[in-house]
Amino acid sequence: MSSQLRHHINVLKRLDNMTDTTDLVTTPRQLLLDLEVAAEREVDGVGMGVLSDGTPFLTIRGLARMCGIDSAAIVRMTAAWDEIPQKPREQKIKELIRSAGGDDSIAFFGFIKNGVVHHAVPAAVCMAVVEYYAFEARGDNDQAARSYRTLARKGFNDFIYAQVGYNPNGSPSVAWMQFHDRVTLAYHAVPAGFFSIFKEIADILVTLIKAGADLGPHFVPDISVGQRWAAHWKKNNLEVLFGERRQYEHNYPSYFPQAPSNPQPAYCYPDDALGEFRKWVRKEYLPNHLPQYLNTKVSQGHISGKKAAIAIGAFVPKALAKK
């Protein structure tokens, strides 16, 4: 028995507590260190996403759900992927992959997310596994059959792209989707008579998206604005002028890493202070703090230097035309 298989068996023993960030063995050939998740979502319990190179995938649990089986079966399948002699199930699935012109050498890819190895099952493997459970495995499996018809009709790539809002042609549709999802969650969260930082700087967020910023989980400028405005608020005792600020429950979309600790306590401010806030953003934050924030994101690789410069330039006040 190989060391990889022994490790998989140990993982199976802990399966009740397992998520898609499991300890599945990932070889160097499977690990895509230079890739991140460009878009990710769970739809009807099916985890799916697109890597930064445009590769669509299902999570191990997502694939199991589409097949109508327990995720332990998928883990056992990946454990036995390179066994010799090949077991009948894995042999048949590999035949289906090859017959469709796919690569049957790797069952899944590992990629780094928040410092943890996650697992993505690529299109060719997903289609073959769903087809196997729909038509080749013993017994009727209506769930797998429905899933296979859906994927075959729409195409695996197009299906995943549509579900997560990814545009393979490179437009910023993912960033717009993420912005839309955040706005939807925040729209009615603030109590009457108060304004939120996130909602009030929506024009800044839109400008950043148009400049090419990926407003994903690593790019949350309202946190930067909120922290600096709070310091300004306290330093100048603005509650004496406008009244006390309040906390409300701010939620992130389920695919953001901040989501597990939802709801997040965030401050909202009296409407009477709105004019003061806008003046502070225009005179203090945009010229002095936004460039620093964007430079940090450039160093982290979340926006290019060229796009950051375009974004900063977009906020430079335009001179009034002379008559």
N, C-alpha and C positions, 0 to 999 in steps of 0.2 A: 504494500500500500504506500503510495507516494506521500510525502510530507504535506503537499497541497491538499490531498484528499483527507488526510487526518485532520488538518485544520478545518476544512469544511464540515466535517462530521462534528467537531467540537462546537462550531458555530451553530449547527442544527440543534444541538442540545440546549442552546440558549435562545432558540428561535422565538419563544414567546415574548422576549424582551427586545427583539431585534427590529431595527428600522432600516431604511435604505442607506444609512451611514454605517453599515456593518463592518466587521473585521474580515470580510472576504479577502482572500489572498489576491494581490494584484501584482503581476510581474512587470518588470520594466517596459516590456513591449506593449503592455496594456495600459500603462500609466501615461496620460497625456498632460504632462506638467505645464505646458504652455497654453492650455485651454481652460476657459471658465464657462459658466453657464450664461448664455446671452438672454435666454428667456426660459421660464419654468412655471408650471402650473399643475394643479391637481384638478381633474375634471371627472366628476362622478366616481371619485376614489381612485382614479387612474393617474399616477404620477408620470409626467412627461416633460420634455423640454428640448432646447436646442443649444448645442455648444457654440462657442464663439467662432468656430470655423464653419458654422452652418449645418453641422451634423445633427439631425433629429434623433431623439432616443426616447425609450420608455425606461422607467426605473424597474428594478426587479419586482417590486410589489405591484407596480402598475401593469407589467406584463402578465403577472399571475392573475390579476383581477380581470384583464381582458380575456384570459383563457378560462376563467371560471374555476381556477384551482388554487390550492394553498401555495403560498410563496416558497414553502419548503421544497416543493417539487422543482422550482426553478433553481434554487440553490444547489440541490442535488445534481441537477443537470449540468450546471457550470462546473461543479466539482469533478464530474466524470467526463468533461469535455475532451481532455487529452489522454484518456485512458486507452491502453492497448491490452487486450482486444476491446473494441468499441462495443458498448451495450446497444441493444436493438433500438432503443428510443433515440439516443444521441446519434447513432448511425443514420437513422431515417431522417432526422432533422437536418443533419449535415448534407444529406443527399438533396433535400428540398432546397437548401441554401445554394448548393452548387448548380442545381437545375435552373435556378433563377439568375445565375450569373453572379452570385454573391461570394463573399469571403467567409469560409467556414473555419478559419484558423483561430478566431478569437470569439468568445461568447459574450464578453462585455468589455467596456473600457472603464478605467478608473481615472477620475479627474479630481483636482483639489478644489474644495469649496470651504471657505472659512477655516483653513488649516486641516481639514478632514478629507480623507479619500471617500468619494462617492462613486456609485456604479451606474453606468449607462449602457443599456442594451441597444445596439444599433439596429437599423431598419431591417437588414437581411435576416438577422437572427430572429427579430420579433415576428416578422411575417411567417417564417418557417415554423416557429414554435406555435403560433396561433393556428396555422394551417394543420399542423400535426394534431393538436387537440380537437380541432373541428372535424377532421375527416379520417385521421389515421388511428387515433387512440381508441381503445375499447370503450363501448358505451356511448350514449348520446350526450353531446355537450352543446346545448343550444347557445350558451353564452359565447363560446369560442366561435361557433358558426356565425353568429350575428356580428361579432367583432371582425372576423375575416372578411365577410361581405362588405362591411363598412370600409375597412382598410383597402380592400381590392378595388372598390368602386371609386374611392377618392384618391387613392395613392397614399402610401405611408407618409412620405415627406410632406405632401400638401395637407394631409390631415393634421399632422402635428403642428405645422406652420400656422394653420388657421386657428387651431385651438389655443395656442399660446400667443398669437398676434405677432408672429415673426415674419418679416418681409425679406426673403433671400436676395432681393435686388439691392439691399443696403439702405433703404429709407429708414427714418427713425421711428418706425411704427411701434417697436417694442417700448421705446421711451414714452411715446404717446399713450400706449396702453397702461404703462405703469403710472403715469401722471393721472390718467383717467380713473384708474382704480383707487388711487389715493384721494382724489377729489370726491369720488362717490362715498367713500367711508367718512370723510371729514365734513361733508356738506351740512349735515344737520346736527353735528356734535356740539357746537358752541352754543351756550345759553344766550337768550335774547339780551341785547344791550351790551354785548362784548364782541370783540373780533379776535381771530386766531392769526398767528404768524403765518402758518402754511397757506391759508386762504388768501391772506392779504398780499403775499408775495407771488401769487400765481403768475403775474406778468413776467416776473424775473425767471421763474421756472420755464415758462413758454419760450422766452428769449434764449435760455440756455439750451433747450432741446433743439430749437431751430439752428443754433450754432453747432450742433453735433454732440452735445453732452448726453451721456447715457445716464438718465436719472433712475438708476437702479438702487439696490440696497447699499451700494458703496457711495452713492452720490445723493445726499439728503441736505441740501443747502439751508432748508428752513431750520435745522438744528443750529447751524452756525449763526444765522440771523437771530434766532431766539435767545441764544446764550449771550450774544453781545447786546441785544436790546434789553435783556433782563439786567445786565450790569449797568447799562445807562439808566434804566428805570430806578434802580436802587441808589445809584450814586447821586442822582439829582432829586431824590425823594418825590418822584412824580405822583405817587399815590396821594400826596397832600393836595395836589392840584386836581387830579382826575378821579380819585377813589381807588379802592383796593382792587388788585387783580384777583382772578379766581383760577382754580384748576378745573380742567375738564378731561374727559377720557378720549385720547387720540389713539386710533388704531391703524396699524399697517396692514397692507394686503397679505394674505396667507402665505405667499411665496417669498416674502421678505424675511431675512433672518431675525429681524426684530419682533416678528409676529408672535412667537411663542410666549412672550411676556406681555402681550396685549391684555388689557388696554394700558397705554402709556399715559402717565400723568403729565399734562402739558398746561402751560399758563395761557389764559386768554385775558385780554385787557379791555377796560371800559371804552365804549365807542367814543366818548368825549376825548380820548387820547389819540384817536386815529390820525388827526392832522399832525400831531407831534411825531407820531411813528413814521408817517410818510416823509416828513421833512428830514428826520434822522436817517432814514434809508437813503434818501437822495443825496444828502450832504455828507454823511459819515460812512455808512456801510458800503455803498457802491464804489466810491472812489478809494477808500482806505482798506476795507476788509475783504471785499469780493476778490480782488486780484490775488491776495494772499491765499484765500480758500482755493481758487482755481489752480494756483501754482502747486499747492499740495496735491490736488487731484491729478495734475500732470505728472508729478513725481511718482504717484501711485499707479499710473498707467490707465486712469479712467477717462482721460480726455487728452487729446494731442495738444502740443504747445500751440500749433497753428489755430486749432479750434478755440482754445482758451483765449488767444489774442483776439479772435473774431468776436467772442462773447464779451470780452471786456470793452472792445470798441463799440459794441452795440449799446452800451450803457453810457457812453460819453454824450453829454448834453449837446444837442444840435443847436448851432447858432441861428438866431432868428434872421430870416432873410431881410436884407435891406430894401426898402422901397426905392 
